[in-house]
Amino acid sequence: MKIAIPVHQGRISEHFGGAEAFAFYSVDESSRTLGERQLGAPPEHGRGIFPVWLRQQGATVVLAGGMGPRAAGILAQHGIEVVTGIRGEDQDADAQDDLDGSLD
């Protein structure tokens, strides 16, 4: 499992397509613990580009502030689960909350 969180100006991006970077967390599934956060710069934004790039990075879950239904559908087609409504600055805590099942 690998969690991706879109980031804009150091905060969780309110809009998936407006991300200037993505925070990635590898997950040790046996212990349900997060690996270190790694930031990755996505390719230039274009229709359908982020979902393909995220899958290439190994993402299986995206936690985002907001996302349109088309983007969510494309992510789902690539086997990536989407959780929206995430707000704030603490990507580490939100990724851990997802693991703990408190983000649904």
Secondary structure, 3 states (H helix, E strand, C coil): CEEEEEEECCEECCCHHHCCEEEEEEEECCCCEEEEEEEECCCCCCCCHHHHHHHHCCCCEEECCCCCHHHHHHHHHCCCEEECCCCCCCHHHHHHHHHHCCCC
